[in-house]
Amino acid sequence: MTWLTRCSLGLVLLAVFSLVALVVPSLLDPTAASPEKRLRDRLWINSSPYFVDRQLCRWLGLCGLQHLRKDAAALDESAIVDEVWGELRRRALEDQGPGASKQQQQRRRRQKQRRVLKDVPDYVVKHAPLVHLYSGEEFWPSDIREHLEHMDVEIDNVVVNATDPWSLDNLAQLNRRPGSLSLHSRDDVESRPAWLHSRQNTPNDFPDDAGGAHHAPKLGSADDATAGGEPTTWFDVDKQHPLRRIVPPRSSKKAKGPAPGEPRVFGRGHKPDAAGYSRAPAVLILVDKGSGIVDAFWFYFYSYNLGQTVFGIRFGNHVGDWEHCMVRFEHGVPRGIYFSEHEGGQAYAWEAVEKRGERPVIYSAVGSHAMYALPGDHAYILPFGLLKDVTDKGPLWDPALNNYAYHYDATRGDDHVEKDDEDDDDDDDKQHGPSHSLTPAAKNPNAPTSWFHYRGHWGDELYYLADPRQWRLFGQYHYVTGPTGPKFKELTRSKLCRGTRCRILHRLDPNGKWYS
């Protein structure tokens, strides 16, 4: 082969590679880049101190090649057995938190006597989801209170100094400060500190015969997954769009629930069963959509999201991870359920999903914690199963045994939550009072609410290209920015799904994709 042929072949390969580098990022992220996003991207690329790296990144989409290395889930030196927790206890929310002053505590005790809080209806607990975590999981459920103890606050990548530590009781005070707001790990996450793994929060054993009879899911093609004949418009309701009847209900087959306006409540003296208990509390947020429709959002927090690998290269890591499912009730009767999966999710009719007794079963993917209705492999984004989540019947977590429970009404104002406590002696009363959009349930009357209104990210901002931990290939980053909190997950939506399109499946397709 002559040098001319070799050069020609090289130029052809370079042209093909350049075309792939140009097309693939747009396929993976089809949204048009705004001028602000393009400016941020130029600044990100220019953060690299190496000329060749900047040019490869700019023209071929190969950023930080010198940083590529194996990214293991756990390090050998961190595989130390955590302290054994001998006493099973329900994690109580005390009057005071790490960031609460004596003045705050006194005000809370005063206002505790004058507020009347709603409890959690027992139908919500009766149909609370059970979560199968992956058997080989390395990053277990975390307590948001403990997560904050290991984080600094940054605005535009500059640490914010504070006299008092930031806590669940004062985090919303940061909202009045301009700039990009995020929590930032005090530890190098690649050193895999113990708090990142949260191994002490692994759920207790859940016997196979516990939780009631097993009900297998309905399997079938996604093309046959939808069904008509719904008696009401329960699948698209809010206070501006009330429930409408479509066909007369068939009373002989209608599930029996509590009468409207008379919800049975979950007793405050309940002692949780040890099976499935985790020290990490979930977050339960109840949203009344009117017309007898109540959405029960179950949020699950993890201190770390481990991304998946393609040809041994890992993408999508981030600090802090919020996942959720939502059960929609019509007059106390469950109608549908939504599982969050990466940037999307999937909605199902209630009868479609697997259950233990009357409780739906969810499968949490290893590392990413995305939620699925079936165990096994779940391919997404890339063809040929190159990028996939994996779920199995690992430890079963019962979030109903330990959670922070709240009622949310977005029509109530939130302006006061951004004030400093020292600026307004009644601020704490306002946070828990009837005028506040988020109020604790009666079972945990002193649950903090400030954290819910925090507008920033719960993990590190996107690492610069100059950071040796970062790389980007064809638009996909090794580390991405941590997520925002539950308030920003469209809690007021009328449909079961997030976004405008919502397809409710009545059968589970083992070959379906998360974006189907």
C-alpha positions, 0 to 999 in steps of 0.5 A: 500500500502506497503512502498516498493510499494510506493517507487517503484511507486515513483522511476517509477514516478521520472524516467518518469519525468526525461525522460520527462525533458530530451526529452522535451527541445530537442523537443522544441529546436532541434538544437544541443548545441555547446560546448560554449552553454553548457559552458554558460548553466553551468555558468548560472546554477551555478549562483544560490546560492542554492544547491537544485535549481542547482541540480533540474535545472541540472537533472530535468530541473526545474530551479528557482522554488522558483521564480515562481509567477504570472506575470501580464501584468500590475500592478494596480499602473501603470494603470494611464492614460497617458498625453493626446496628444492634438495635432496630429503631424507627428514626424519630425526627426530634424538635431540634436538628444540627442547625436549629438554635434554642430560639427555634426550638422554643418557637417550635414547641409554642406553635406545636400546641396550636396547629392541627395537622393531617395524618397519612390516610391508611390507604396510602400505607396499605398500598405503599410500594416495596423496593427490591434493591440490587443484590450487588448494590454498592450505594444504598439508601441514604438519610438526607440529614446525614448527607448534608453533614458531608457537604459544603454549599457552593454558589458558582463553584465558590464555597459559601461560608456560614456561621451555623452549619447548613441543615434541613431546617435552614437550607431554603435560606440559600434561595435568596442568593443569586447564582448556581447553587449546589451542594459539594462533597467535602471528600473526593468521591473517588476515594469512596468514603463510607458515607457515600456507600451508606452500607448501614442502611441496607434493609433488614431481611424480608422473608419470602412469605411476608407481605401477603400473597404474591401477584404476578404482573401482566405481561404482554407487548407494549402494542397491546399495553393500553386499554380503554373503558376507564370509568373516570378521567382519573388519569388527568386531573387537577384542581383546574380540571376536575374528575369527569365520569366517562361511563357508568361504573360497574359497582360489582367490580369496583374496589371498595375504598373509604367514603369521600371526605372520610379518610381512615387514618394510619394509627400513630401507635403503629410499631413497624415490623423489622422486615424490610426496615432501613435506617434511611428514611424515605420521603412521602409527599401527599398532594390532593388534586381535588375530586377525590384524587390524591397522589402519593409521591414516594421519594428515595434518596441515595448519596451517590449515583454510579453511572453505567459502562460502555466498553468499560468506560463509565458515564453518568456518575453524580453525587446525590440521587433522587428517585421516586414513584407516585401512586394515584388514588381515586377516593382511596382506591389505587388507579395507577403508578408511575416509576421514575427512570433517568430523565423519564419514566413509565406509568402503569395501570394498577392491575398491571404491576407485580404485588405482594398482598396489596403493595406494588413491587419496584425493582431498583437498578444497580448504581443508577437506582432507576425504577422498573417494574420487572427484574432483568436487563433494561436497555436505554438510549444506545442500540444493541443494549450497549447501555443498560440498567440491571435489576434483580430480586435483591434486598426488599426495602419497605419505605413505609416503616421509616419516612418523613411524611408531608402534605403539599399544596402548591397554591400556598405561598413560599416567600417566607422560607427564604428569610433568615430566622434572625430576621423574623421571629415568626419564621419557624411558625410560618414554615409549619403553619397552615399558610405554608405549602408543605406541612408535616403529617401528624405522625411527624409534626416536627419534621423539617420543611426548609430543605424541601424548598431549597432550589439548588442541586443535591450534589456536586456541580459538573466537574470542569475538564481540567479536573482529572476525574472528568471526561466527555466522549461524544457528549456523554460525561463521566460526572454530571451535576447532581439532581434538584429535590422533590419540589422540582419533580412536577408534583402538581402535574395533572397526568400520571407521567411527567411531561405532556405525553403520558402512555399508561401501560396495562401490561408489562413488556419485558423487551420495552425501553424506558423511553417507550 
